Amino acid sequence: MSSSSTPNDPDVEDAFFDDEEVGGEPLWQRLLYMIGFWILGRIAFALSIVSGAVQLVLLFVTGEKNAELLSFSQRLAAYTRECLAYITFGQDDKPFPLGRFPAREDVNDDPS
């Protein structure tokens, strides 16, 4: 009684490491990148929340939005979106630091 694939069969182990590819890279490598970009995306999200709180304090103190902080916050939000898109297979291009940091997306330039 012989089995066509055993737990020590090299073909079974190689299926995960070599044959499966997504976006031109092995699946195990994509998994490692996904974990890394999940961590970086969470950090960017947390920084976005902090920058929103700082923007609120500045708005109370000065009565107007800080343009530099607003631009930075928008770039962080775009970066978080890129990380999520990579993790959910919405894009194959790797976000920063392996790609470019996103430019400011002009969501709303109304200063009021």
Buried (B, 14 or more C-beta within 10 A) or exposed (E): EEEEEEEEEEEEEEEEEEEEEEEEBBBEBBEEBBEBBBEBBEBBBEBBEEBBEEBEEBEEEEEEBBEEBBBBBBBBBBBBBBBBBBBEEEBEEBBBEEEEEBEEEEEEEEEE
